[in-house]
Amino acid sequence: MTTATTTPAPADTIRARDIQTFRWLWRSYLRRYRWIIVLAVVLMSVEGAMLGVLSYMIRPMFDQVFVGGDGTALWFVGLVILGCFVVRAITSASHRILMMSASQRAAARMRSDLLRHLMQLDSAYHQINPPGQLIERMQSDVTLVNQSWASILVSLGRDLVTVLVLFGVALSVDWQWTLVALIGTPLLVLPALVAQRYVRRRSVNARDLAGRMATRLDEVFHGINPIKLNALETYQSSRYDSLTHARVRAEVRATAGQVTVPAMIDVMTGIGFCAVLIYGGSEIIDGTKTVGEFMSFFTAMALVFDPLRRLGQTSGLWQVARASIDRLRGMLAERPTLLSPPVPRPVPAGAPEIRLHDVALTYGDLPVLRGVSFVAQAGRTTALVGASGAGKSTVFNVLTRLVEPQGGRVSIGDVPVQDLDLGALRGLFSVVTQDAALFDESLRDNILLGRTDVSDDRLRTVTEAAHVSDFLPQLSDGLDSPAGPRGSNLSGGQRQRVAIARALLRDTPILLLDEATSALDTMSEALVQSALDRLSAGRTTLVIAHRLSTVRNADSIVVMDHGRVVEQGTHDDLLALGGFYADLYAMQFKSRDDTNHD
């Protein structure tokens, strides 16, 4: 009987992955700032070399000045040491400014690329990746990568040069002393390899937990009112606390792995100092070596301690950064499946006819649309009615290609939607939903949506037609008043009217209305309905409505049930048919009569 075992990845494979990861980072974001980085590295190298010059000058300071009494050498040694500190000050400040410039620009570009890329991915990607996790990756992961590569480059550009120059000074004094000082180096090899793998695993775990924490916060802040109404504060706090405790454990363990190598360097340095002191001290006592030589060597080895420790930390720091880089690369590797055709057909002119023929769509194993067929006449209003889950909103998603059906044909003006440029297709639609999507900007910005070609007269016309101008006097700054997060400074009816003004300004040939008045009071509904009537004039309009009283005047009513079209006709025709629609209508008005009676 054979027992399966997990074999760790060999060191050369790990190194190859590290190199591949850094190449991606360099080619994608750092190469465009290479001259800034090269200049910064040169300045780092000069700064690091100054410590070698300083340690080298200790030898003449003791042998020629303190012991030999040479006054001329005193001035020379003093000025050289002063020059070392001045050069270090200038080069240190300069390369820090240059590295900050390069790292911040690279991080800004990375965030912009990520946002642009994520907005192009299919809706299905965003359904399985919560906003909190995406925000965490764009913010924290990019920040971590940005800080890590800059710190690693500084360590390699400054500390590595410092270590090499200081070891050069030590070798120039006595190569045997240098070998004795490095006697503990073999102790570093195995712990360093083990620590790298450990840190990488714990860092991946910590980043995943950070994403889950961000998701939890996103859900809490977006649902703060339901949380309060259902007294869920303690419940939500405990769920978040469990994540924070898990992240603390992961971060502590990752840090423990990171500090292992620097700690081993401390031990190695202690062993080396002790060995050199014992070995070299006897040579000074018997006069073979001078005090100046020993002090120069001792100073070089003492100064090499801190940069060597920082170099030891870069291994763990890179593993932390690689975990974040791998996550970001994974996001950027995702590709949308809903694409424009290579040679798109022209967009239909005017208000087009919309036709669905035998459209079928499933989400996993769940059938949502089962052979849906109907026609929405050009320039007319077609209503979609039916119980929740009948597939009405899915029809809207199919029309705008937010999802792709597995079967059937969807055409606009006799052109299949798959044959149209994706941007041009969605440019045919204006959408007003029950939950109007407003941004935390001014009302003016929410209506214009970045357009700069709209005159004041045109803006005034659409705000009056949408009844936005009716409530502007109540606001402190009129159109320049902030809408608040998700339009929280406005009432439901006011948000709907802003959305309608946006749709009027967009002036598209097709209008999609998804429960646009269902959550409004009677007075707000009347105002919004008046604005919607103006908006739908001359457009091909599809309306989703649960309240059948709002669609009585529709030119055609499509009745859906469990993903199928079961009836289609006018309000009067469907009532006379005495089928599904008539039952829904009777049920709603019986419920209303019972409510009024109560």
N, C-alpha and C positions, 0 to 999 in steps of 0.2 A: 504494500500500500504506500502510495507516494503522497506526501504532504506538500501542498503548494505554498511557496514562500514568495514574498515581495522583495525583489532585489532593488536596492537604491540605484538611481541613475548614476552612471560613472561620471567622474569629475570632468573628463573631456567633453561629455555631452552637456553637462551643466555650463561649462565655459563657452561652448558653441552657442548655446541658447542666450547666454549673457551678451556675447558679441553680436548675435543677430538682433537682440532687443535694442542694444545701443545703436547699431547701424540704422535701425528704423527711426529711432528718436533723432539721430543726427540728420538723416536725409529728409525727414518730414518737417522738422522744426528748427534745428540748430544750424544747419548749413548756411541758411540765408544770413546768419549773423556771425559767420566764421571769422571775418576780419576783426570784429570787435572782440571775439573770444580769443583769437590768436594774440592780439595786442595785450589782452588781460593776462594771458598765460605767460607772455614774456615778462610783464611787470611782476607777476607772481614769482617767476624764477629769479629775478633780480632780488626781490625781497628775501626769498629763501637763501640765496647765496650769501647775503650779508651776514647771516649768523656764522657761516663758515669763516668769513674774513675776520669776524670778531673773535672767534675761538683761536684762530691762527695768531692773532696779535697778542694773545695772552703770553705766548712764549717769549717774544722780545721784551714784553713788559716786565716779566720777572727776571730773565737772564741779563738783559742789557741795562734796564733802568733800576729795578729794585736791588739786584745783586751787583751788577757792574757799575752802577752810578753814572751812566751816560746821560747827561742833560739834553744833548741834541736828540737822542732817541726818544726822550720823554715827550718832546713836542710832536715828533713824528707819530708816535703811537697814539697820543691823545687826539690829534687831528683825524687820524684814520678811523679811530673808534667813533668820534663825533660824526664823521662822514657816513659811517655805517648806519647810524640811527636816523640821520636826515634822509638818506636814500630809502631806508625802510619805511619811513613815515610817508614819503611822497608816493612810492610805488604801492604801498598798502591801500591808501585812500583812492588812488587812481584805478586800480584793478577792481576794487569793490564797487565803485560807481559803474564801471564798464560791465561787470558781471550782473549787477542789478538791472541795468538797461536791457541786456540781452535776455536775461531770464524772464523778466516781466513781459517783454515783447513776445517771446516764445509762448509763454503761458496764455497771453491774450489771444494769440492766433490759434492755439490749441482749443481754447474754449469756443471761439467763434466757429472753428471747423466742426467741433462736436455738435454745437447747436444746429448749424446748417444741415449737418448730416442727419441728425435725429429727426428734424422736421420733415426730411424727405422719406423716412422709412414708413412702411405701411402702418395702418392703424392697429393691425394685429400685434405688431411689436410693442406698441405702447400699452396694449391691453395686458400683456404678460410681464411688462417691466414697469413697476410703479413709479410715479413722478419723483418720489423721495429718493429712490435709488439712483435715478438718472441725475438728479440735482447733486447728490453726494459725489457721484463720479466726476461731474463737471467742475465742482468746486473743490472738494477735499483732495480727490485723486490728482487733479491737475496741479494743485498747490504743492502736494507732497512730491510729485515728480519734479516740479520746478525747483523746489528747495534742494532736493537730493542731487540732481545732476550738477547744480551750481556748487554745492558743498564738495561733491566728489572731485570736480574739476579743480577747485581751489586746493584741495588736498593733494591732488596729483601734480598740479602746476607749481605749488609753493612748497608743500611739505616733502614731496619726493625729492625735489632739488635740494632742499635743506638737508635731508638725511644723507643724500649722496655726497654733498660737499663736506658735511661734518665727518662722514666716514673717511673721505679723502684726507681731511686734516689728521684724523686719528691714524690712518695708514702712514702718512708722511712722518709722524712721530715714531711709531713703532708698529710694524705689521703684526708682530707676535702678540702685543698687547690687544690689538683689535680682534684677533682670532679668539683670544681668551675671553674678551668681553662678549663675544657672540656664542659662547659655549651653550647657552640655554635655548638657542634658536630652534633646534629640532622639536622642542616641546610645543611649538606653535602649530605645527603642520596639521596633525589630526584634529585638535580642537577647532581649528579654523574651518576645516571642511565640514565637520559635523554642525558647527554653529550656523554656517551659511544655509544649509538645508532646513534647519530648525526655524531660523528666522523667516525664511521664505514661506513656510507653511503657516506659521503663526500670523504673519502679515496678511496673507490671503484671508485667513479667518477674521482678523480684525477689520479689514476693509469690507467684507461681507456684512459683518455685524453693524458697521457704521451705516451701510446702505439701508439695512432693516430699521435702524433707529430713525434715519431720515424719513423713511416711509411712514413709520408710526407717527412722527411729529406732523407730517403732512396730513394724515388722516385726522389727527386730533384737532388741529387748527382749522381744517376745513369743516369739521363736524362739531364745532364747539357748542352750538346751540342744542343739537340732539343729545350731546353728552351731558349738558346741564339739565335738560328736561328729564332725562332718564337716570339722573344721579349716578353717572358712570365715572366720576372723577377718580375714585379710589381704584376702580377696576382698570382704567386706562393707565393710571400711574404705576400700578403693580406690573402691568405688561411692559411698560417702558423701563421700569427698574430692573426687570430680569435681563433685558437686553444690555443695559448699561453695565450690570455686574459681569455679564459674559464678556463684554468688550474690555472691561478693566483687566480681567484675567488674561485675555488674549494679548493686550498691549503690554502687560507686565512680563508675560512670557517672551514676547518678541524682544522687549528691551533686555531681558536677561540673556538672550542669545546674542544680542548685539554687543553687550559689554564683555562677553567672554574673552574675545581676542585681545582687547586692550588690557584686560586684567592679566592675561597670560604674558603680555608684553611687560607689564610691571614686574612680574615674577622673573622673567628672563633678564630684565635690566638689573634687578637686584642681585641675581646670581652673577651676572657679568661684572658689576661693580665690585662685588666681594672678591671675585677671582683676580681682577686686575690689581686691586689694592694689595692683595697678598703677594701676587707674582711681581708686580712692578715696584712695590715698596722696598723689597730687598735690593733691587737694582739702584734705587735712589740712595739707600743707606750705604751701599758699597761704592757709590760715586760713578757707576756706569751711566746713569741718566741724571739729567739736571732737574731741578725743581721746576724750571720754566717748561721743560718738555712734559713733565707729568701734569702740570696745571693746564697746559694747552690741551693735552689729551683728555684730561678729566673734564674740562669745560666743554669740549666737543661732545663727549659722551653724555654729559648732563643736558646740553642743549638739544641733543637728538631725541631725548625722552618724549617730549610733548608731540613733536611732529610724527614720531613713530607711532604713538598711541592714536593720533588722528588718522593715520594711514590704516591702522588696524580697524578703526571704526568704519572705514569706507566700504569694507566687504559687507557688513551687516546693513549699512545704509543703502547699498545698491540692491540688496535682496528685498528690502522694504519697497524701494522705488520700482523694482521690476514687477512686484505684485500689482501695483497700480498701473504700470505701463501695459501689462498684459490685459488688464480689464479695459483700458482705453482702446487698445488695439482691437480687442474683441468687438467693442461697440462700432468702431470705424470699419470693421470687416463686414458688418451686416449690410445687406443690400436689399433695396426695395424690389418687390416682385411686380407691383403695379406700375408699368412704365408706358411712356408714349411710344407709338409705333415708329419704325424707322422713317416712313414716309406718310405723315398724317394727311388725312383728307380735309378739305375746307370745312369750316364751321358753317352750319346751316344759317341762312339769313332770316331775320324776323322772328316772330314767336312760333317755334316749331311744334309739330306733332310729336308726342312721345308714345312709343309702342313697346310693350313687353310681350314676348311670345314664349310660353312654356319655360319660364325662368325657374331654375332649381338651385338652391344654395343650402349647404350644410355647414355647421360649425362643429368640427370633429365628427361625432356620431349623431349629432342633433340636427334633424332636418328643420330648416327655418322657412324656406320657400319651396313649395311643392308644385311646380308647373304653373306658375303665375302668368296669366295672360290678360291684358287689357290695353285700351287705347285712351290716352288723354288728348283730346282734340286741341288743335292749335288755337291759341288765344282764348281758350275757355278754361273754366274752373272744374277740376275733378277732385272729388273728396275720397279719401280712404278711411273707412270706418271698420270697426271690429273690436273684439275684446283685446285686452293687453296680451302680448305675445303672439298676435295673429300674423306679424311680419310686416306691419305698415312701415315702421322706421327703417327696416332692412331694405325696403324698396327704395327709399331715399338714398341709402348708402350704395346700392347697386347703381342707381342713376348717376351718381357723382363719382363712381369707381373708388369709393373708400374700401369696398370689398369686391371680389370678382366671383360671379356665379359659376357653378360647375357645369351648368347646362342652360340652353335657351339662348334667346337673342334679345338684347336691349338696344333700341335705336332712337335717335333724336333726329327728326327731319329726314327719316329714311337712311341715316348714316349710323352704323353700329358704333356704340360708344368706344369700343376698343380701337376704332380706326381714327379717332380724334386725338390731337395733342392733349395731354393730361391737363395742362394749364388752361388751354383754350376751352376744354370741356367744362371745367369747374368755373371758368369765367362766364358760362351761360347762366349760372344759377345765383339767385339771392336766397338766403335761408333765414327765416325768423322762427326761433324755437321758443318753447315754454320758458326755458332758463336762458335768457339773453346773455351772451358772453361779452361782458364789458371788461376793459382793462383798467388798471389803476392809473389812469391819465385823465385829462380834462374831457368834458363832453365833446368839445370840438375835435379833439384827437380821436375819440372813439367813433365819431361820425366820418371823419375824413380818412382815417386809417392810412396815413402817410401820403395821401394825394396832395399835390401842390398846385394843381391846375383848376381848382374850384374857386369861382368868384364868390364874393360876399353875397351877391344877389341870389346866386344858385343855392348857396348854403341856407339863406333865409327862406327860400322857397320850399326846400325839403323839410326844414324844421317846422314850418307852418303846416305843411301838408301832413306831417306825422304827429301834429299836436305837441311837439316838443316845446315850441314857443309859448304854450299855455302855462308851463310851470317854470320857465326861465326866470320870471320876476321874483320867484320865491328863493332863488339861489343867490348867494353873495356875489359871485362873479359871472353869472349868466352862463354862457357857453364855455367859459374858461374855468368853471367850477370843477373840482376834482370829482370823478365818479366814485372813487374809493376802490378798495380791493374787491374785484368781481362785482363792481357797481353797488357796493353796500351803502353808499350815501344816497341812493335813490330808492324809491318804492318799486314794487314789481311792475306796476303800470308805466312808470316813468322809464324803467329800463327797456320795456318792450317798445316804447315810442322812440327811444334812441336807436334801437336796433332797426326799427322800420325806417327811420330817417337815413340810416346807413344803407339800407337796401334800396331806398328811393334814389340815393345818390349813385349807387352802383349801377342802377338802370339796366338790368339784365333782362333777356327775353323770357326766362323761366323763373318762377317763384315757388319756393317750397316752404310751406307753413306747417310746423309741427307743434300742435297744441298751443298755438300762440296766445290764446286768450283764456285757457282753462284755469289758470291760477289767479285770475283777477276778480275784483269785486265788480258789481253791476255797473257802476259809473265808469270805472277804468276800462271795463270791457267795451262799453259803448264807444269810448274815445278811440281805443285801439282798433276796434272793428271798423270804425269810420276810416281810420288811416289805412287799414289793410285793404279796404274796398278801393281806395284810390291807388294803392300800390299794385293791386292785381289787374287793374284796368289795362286791357290790351296785351296781357301776358298770358303765357301758358302756366296755369297755376295748379299745383297739387297741394291739397290740404289734408292733414291728419287731424282728426277730431274725435274725441270720445262723446262730447255733448252734441247730440245729433241736431239740436236746434240751431247750431251755428252753421250747418251745411245744407239746410233745407233748400236754399236757393242755388246750390251748385248745379252746373250743367249736367254733370254725371256723378253718380256715387258708386264707388267700387266697394263691395262688402267682402271682407276677408275673414277667414276662420282657419286657424291652425296651418297657416302658410298657403292657403288656397283661396282663389277668388270663387265665392259661392254665388254672388249675385252682382248685377251691374244694371244701372238705369237711373232715372230721375227719382226724386223723392216720392212723387205721387205714384209713379209706376211701381216702385218697390213696396209702397204701402198696399197698393192694390194686389200685388203678388201674394201678400200674406205669408212671406217666408221669414228668413233670418233677420232681415232688416226690420220688418214689421214687428217682430218679437222684441228686438232691441229697443225700438222706438216706444213700444207700449210699456216695456219695463221701466225705461227712464222716466216717462211721464207719469206712470203710476207711482214711482218713488217720489217724484216731485209733488204730486198731489197729496201723498201721505205726509210729506214734510210740511206742506202748507197747512194741512188739517191739524197736525200737531201744534 
